[in-house]
Amino acid sequence: MKPHNPVKVIAITGGKGGVGKTNVSVNLSMALSQMGQRVVLMDADLGLANVDVLLGLKTEHTIADVLSGECSLRQVMLEVNSNFHIVPASSGTQEMTSLSVHEHAELIHAFQDVSEELDVLLVDTAAGISESVVSFLRAAQEILVVVCDEPTSITDAYALIKLLNRDHKVTRFRVLANMVRTEQEGRHMYNKLLTVTDRFLDVTLQYVGSIPYDEAVRRSVQQQQPVLTAFSKSKAAVAYRQLATKVDGWPIMTAPRGHLEFFVEKLVQGV
């Protein structure tokens, strides 16, 4: 990687739980790694971590050990394949769900140490709109909002977008429809969200497509593997590869935006 070449940072969020956000994070990471991108997936659900479980990996150290100074970020990272590593969070740890602003900043800055070793950082956020979720979303360059066909999914996605726009001046969001029965259903969900954001907020939404409902996804979860490796020819696997191709084409931020963000030192050096 060229010196000061910025890393693409994408936060994956959904407002509510149960939209398949972690599955999207894992499979998009795998698809990008299969394209030759060096990917790190950070489990930012600091209290109820499950990325390692979805991948059948045994965790010795977590983000909590990085914050305590017990280990470096590099020591915590687990290899999925040569291009894909995860940063596991701790599960069932109450204090990790209420980190201070300083601790969040420490965690975000810790990634600077591995910046030369990756091309894409994916951040799998917790459900809801807590301060922790918001701080990770603001620190990313791209926010991918995952929605599914449940009434509360659109409502909660809108609440998240509204909060980020009103309180933090975030104006651009990308939307992915998950577990859709048809492509039209995905587009319909996006249009429902777009109708309310266009009416009440000053934001730009971009529809990035849909992932079909596929029994292979449930079976891959049971096998603790990404659907891309467990059922590589399934409808969902094909859709994830298409999504990864789109994500690969997104432009990379090359200048800092004036608040706490991942790899901001690289951006400042590159200016």
Backbone torsions as a table, in degrees:
resi	resn	phi	psi	omega
1	MET	NA	139.3	-179.8
2	LYS	-67.7	150.7	176.6
3	PRO	-57.8	142.2	176.9
4	HIS	63.4	12.2	176.7
5	ASN	-70.9	117.1	-172.8
6	PRO	-69.2	156.4	178.9
7	VAL	-96.2	140.4	175.8
8	LYS	-80.3	125.1	-177.1
9	VAL	-118.5	118.5	-176.2
10	ILE	-123.6	122.7	175.1
11	ALA	-97.3	134.5	-179.3
12	ILE	-110.8	123.6	-171.6
13	THR	-142.6	175.3	-179.0
14	GLY	-157.0	-5.2	-175.3
15	GLY	83.0	-67.7	-179.4
16	LYS	-104.7	167.6	173.2
17	GLY	-83.7	166.0	173.9
18	GLY	84.2	7.8	179.6
19	VAL	-91.2	-2.7	178.5
20	GLY	88.2	23.0	-175.1
21	LYS	-59.3	-44.9	-177.6
22	THR	-69.2	-36.5	175.4
23	ASN	-62.0	-41.0	176.6
24	VAL	-62.0	-45.9	-178.8
25	SER	-58.9	-47.3	-177.4
26	VAL	-66.0	-46.0	-175.6
27	ASN	-75.2	-33.5	174.6
28	LEU	-66.4	-40.7	176.7
29	SER	-59.3	-46.2	-179.7
30	MET	-63.0	-43.9	-178.8
31	ALA	-63.0	-42.2	178.5
32	LEU	-65.6	-39.4	179.8
33	SER	-65.8	-34.6	178.5
34	GLN	-70.0	-19.1	176.1
35	MET	-86.0	-1.9	179.0
36	GLY	99.5	2.1	177.0
37	GLN	-79.0	141.8	174.8
38	ARG	-88.8	114.2	-168.5
39	VAL	-117.3	136.1	168.0
40	VAL	-119.8	129.7	176.4
41	LEU	-108.6	117.8	178.1
42	MET	-96.3	125.3	174.1
43	ASP	-82.1	102.3	-177.0
44	ALA	-97.9	14.0	169.8
45	ASP	-87.6	84.0	-163.6
46	LEU	-68.3	-21.1	-178.3
47	GLY	-103.9	-25.4	-177.5
48	LEU	-129.8	59.0	-174.4
49	ALA	-64.8	142.5	176.7
50	ASN	-149.2	5.6	177.9
51	VAL	-61.9	-44.8	-179.9
52	ASP	-61.6	-36.7	179.4
53	VAL	-66.5	-43.6	179.6
54	LEU	-60.2	-28.0	-177.4
55	LEU	-101.1	3.4	178.0
56	GLY	64.5	32.2	-177.6
57	LEU	-101.4	144.0	176.9
58	LYS	-91.6	126.3	-175.3
59	THR	-101.1	123.6	174.6
60	GLU	-96.9	-40.9	-179.3
61	HIS	-127.5	156.0	-179.0
62	THR	-135.2	-179.1	176.7
63	ILE	-53.2	-34.6	179.7
64	ALA	-57.4	-37.0	-180.0
65	ASP	-71.3	-28.7	176.0
66	VAL	-68.5	-44.6	-179.1
67	LEU	-66.2	-33.3	-179.6
68	SER	-79.1	-8.3	-179.1
69	GLY	84.0	6.2	-178.2
70	GLU	-70.5	-36.7	177.1
71	CYS	-143.5	165.6	176.0
72	SER	-85.0	165.5	177.6
73	LEU	-59.7	-40.1	-179.1
74	ARG	-60.6	-36.6	-179.3
75	GLN	-70.8	-25.2	-178.1
76	VAL	-82.3	-27.1	-173.6
77	MET	-64.1	137.1	177.9
78	LEU	-110.6	138.9	-178.7
79	GLU	-88.4	128.3	172.9
80	VAL	-95.4	-49.1	166.8
81	ASN	-145.8	-177.6	-173.2
82	SER	-62.5	-22.8	-179.3
83	ASN	-104.8	-1.4	-169.6
84	PHE	-135.3	117.5	177.2
85	HIS	-126.3	153.6	175.2
86	ILE	-118.9	152.9	171.9
87	VAL	-110.8	103.6	-175.4
88	PRO	-77.4	149.4	174.1
89	ALA	-104.7	171.4	-179.6
90	SER	-90.8	148.8	-178.5
91	SER	-109.2	137.8	177.6
92	GLY	72.4	27.1	179.6
93	THR	-112.0	104.1	-173.5
94	GLN	-60.2	-42.5	-174.9
95	GLU	-65.8	-23.3	179.2
96	MET	-72.3	-17.9	-178.8
97	THR	-83.0	-9.9	-178.5
98	SER	-130.5	57.8	178.5
99	LEU	-69.5	149.7	175.9
100	SER	-75.3	167.0	176.7
101	VAL	-57.7	-40.6	-179.9
102	HIS	-63.1	-42.5	-179.5
103	GLU	-66.2	-38.5	175.8
104	HIS	-62.0	-43.0	179.6
105	ALA	-62.6	-42.2	178.0
106	GLU	-58.7	-44.2	-178.1
107	LEU	-64.2	-44.8	-179.8
108	ILE	-65.1	-40.4	179.1
109	HIS	-69.6	-27.1	-178.6
110	ALA	-59.7	-26.1	-178.3
111	PHE	-70.8	-17.8	178.4
112	GLN	-56.9	-33.5	-177.4
113	ASP	-64.6	-24.4	-177.2
114	VAL	-111.1	11.7	-172.2
115	SER	-63.0	-28.1	-179.4
116	GLU	-77.5	-9.1	-173.8
117	GLU	-104.3	6.6	-179.1
118	LEU	-144.8	158.4	177.9
119	ASP	-108.1	-32.5	-176.8
120	VAL	-134.9	131.6	170.3
121	LEU	-111.8	121.5	174.7
122	LEU	-104.8	135.6	-178.6
123	VAL	-118.4	113.3	179.5
124	ASP	-91.3	104.4	-174.4
125	THR	-81.7	164.9	174.0
126	ALA	-74.0	166.4	173.8
127	ALA	-72.3	160.6	175.6
128	GLY	92.5	-171.6	-177.1
129	ILE	-130.2	44.0	178.6
130	SER	-69.1	168.5	177.5
131	GLU	-59.3	-37.3	-179.8
132	SER	-62.2	-47.0	179.2
133	VAL	-60.3	-48.0	-177.4
134	VAL	-61.7	-39.7	-177.5
135	SER	-67.1	-36.4	176.7
136	PHE	-70.5	-37.7	179.5
137	LEU	-65.2	-41.3	179.4
138	ARG	-67.6	-28.4	-177.3
139	ALA	-80.3	-11.2	-179.9
140	ALA	-90.9	161.8	177.5
141	GLN	-87.6	-33.8	-178.8
142	GLU	-125.7	140.9	176.0
143	ILE	-117.8	117.3	179.2
144	LEU	-104.1	112.3	-177.8
145	VAL	-95.0	120.5	-179.3
146	VAL	-95.6	128.1	177.4
147	VAL	-124.6	154.4	174.0
148	CYS	-135.8	174.0	-172.0
149	ASP	-83.4	66.8	172.3
150	GLU	-132.4	140.4	-176.6
151	PRO	-53.5	-40.9	-176.9
152	THR	-72.0	-20.7	-178.3
153	SER	-63.9	-48.0	-179.9
154	ILE	-66.9	-41.8	179.7
155	THR	-60.5	-46.1	-177.3
156	ASP	-72.0	-35.7	176.3
157	ALA	-63.5	-41.5	178.3
158	TYR	-63.1	-42.6	-179.8
159	ALA	-60.9	-40.2	179.1
160	LEU	-65.7	-47.1	180.0
161	ILE	-62.4	-42.2	179.8
162	LYS	-61.2	-46.3	-179.6
163	LEU	-60.9	-46.4	-178.1
164	LEU	-67.0	-34.9	179.8
165	ASN	-74.8	-47.9	-174.8
166	ARG	-70.2	-45.3	-172.8
167	ASP	-93.7	-22.7	-173.1
168	HIS	-129.6	6.8	173.4
169	LYS	59.4	28.7	173.9
170	VAL	-78.6	130.9	-172.5
171	THR	-120.3	-5.8	-175.0
172	ARG	-130.5	130.2	-179.5
173	PHE	-137.5	144.8	173.3
174	ARG	-109.2	144.0	-172.7
175	VAL	-122.9	131.8	176.7
176	LEU	-121.3	127.0	175.6
177	ALA	-90.9	127.7	-176.3
178	ASN	-113.2	150.3	175.5
179	MET	58.6	45.0	-177.8
180	VAL	-89.4	148.6	177.4
181	ARG	-81.4	-32.3	178.6
182	THR	-142.1	161.7	176.2
183	GLU	-62.5	-35.2	179.9
184	GLN	-63.0	-36.1	179.6
185	GLU	-62.5	-41.4	178.0
186	GLY	-62.0	-45.6	179.6
187	ARG	-64.3	-37.3	179.2
188	HIS	-64.0	-42.8	178.2
189	MET	-60.7	-45.4	179.6
190	TYR	-60.7	-44.1	-178.7
191	ASN	-63.4	-35.7	176.8
192	LYS	-61.2	-44.0	179.5
193	LEU	-67.5	-42.3	-179.1
194	LEU	-62.4	-37.7	-179.3
195	THR	-58.6	-45.4	-178.2
196	VAL	-77.0	-36.3	-180.0
197	THR	-68.8	-39.1	178.3
198	ASP	-62.8	-33.7	-175.9
199	ARG	-77.6	-38.0	-169.5
200	PHE	-115.7	-15.2	-173.6
201	LEU	-127.6	159.0	176.7
202	ASP	-101.8	71.5	-178.2
203	VAL	-132.3	159.4	173.6
204	THR	-111.0	123.8	174.6
205	LEU	-105.9	143.1	174.6
206	GLN	-128.5	126.4	179.3
207	TYR	-82.2	124.5	-178.0
208	VAL	-105.6	4.2	176.0
209	GLY	116.8	-165.6	-174.9
210	SER	-139.7	158.2	172.8
211	ILE	-113.5	124.6	-176.6
212	PRO	-72.1	152.5	169.7
213	TYR	-64.1	130.0	-173.5
214	ASP	-150.0	121.9	179.0
215	GLU	-57.2	-26.4	179.7
216	ALA	-61.5	-30.0	179.6
217	VAL	-65.8	-46.4	179.2
218	ARG	-61.2	-41.7	-179.5
219	ARG	-67.2	-36.4	179.0
220	SER	-67.3	-35.2	177.2
221	VAL	-63.7	-42.9	177.9
222	GLN	-61.7	-33.6	179.3
223	GLN	-84.5	-3.2	-177.8
224	GLN	56.2	47.2	176.7
225	GLN	-136.6	153.7	170.7
226	PRO	-64.4	148.7	179.0
227	VAL	-63.8	-25.4	179.2
228	LEU	-64.0	-31.3	178.7
229	THR	-97.0	-35.0	-178.2
230	ALA	-73.5	-40.9	-177.5
231	PHE	-138.7	72.9	-168.9
232	SER	-66.3	-19.1	180.0
233	LYS	-101.1	4.5	-178.6
234	SER	-67.6	161.9	179.6
235	LYS	-59.1	-40.6	-178.8
236	ALA	-65.9	-42.2	-179.6
237	ALA	-61.8	-42.0	178.2
238	VAL	-61.1	-43.5	-178.8
239	ALA	-65.5	-38.0	178.4
240	TYR	-66.0	-36.9	177.4
241	ARG	-66.6	-37.9	176.7
242	GLN	-64.9	-41.6	178.2
243	LEU	-62.1	-43.5	-179.1
244	ALA	-61.9	-37.2	178.4
245	THR	-63.2	-41.1	177.6
246	LYS	-65.0	-46.8	-177.8
247	VAL	-61.2	-38.9	179.5
248	ASP	-60.9	-28.2	-179.0
249	GLY	-86.7	-7.1	179.2
250	TRP	-66.3	137.8	178.5
251	PRO	-66.7	152.3	179.9
252	ILE	-97.9	137.1	176.5
253	MET	-62.1	134.5	-178.1
254	THR	-121.6	5.2	177.9
255	ALA	-143.0	146.5	179.9
256	PRO	-69.2	155.1	-178.1
257	ARG	-107.4	6.0	172.8
258	GLY	91.8	11.3	171.9
259	HIS	-141.0	178.9	-176.6
260	LEU	-60.8	123.5	177.8
261	GLU	-150.3	159.9	178.7
262	PHE	-63.3	137.9	173.6
263	PHE	59.6	28.3	-178.0
264	VAL	-63.4	-29.4	177.9
265	GLU	-60.9	-41.4	178.1
266	LYS	-62.7	-40.9	-178.8
267	LEU	-66.0	-40.7	179.4
268	VAL	-64.6	-43.1	179.3
269	GLN	-63.3	-33.5	-175.0
270	GLY	-78.9	-14.7	-177.3
271	VAL	-71.1	NA	NA
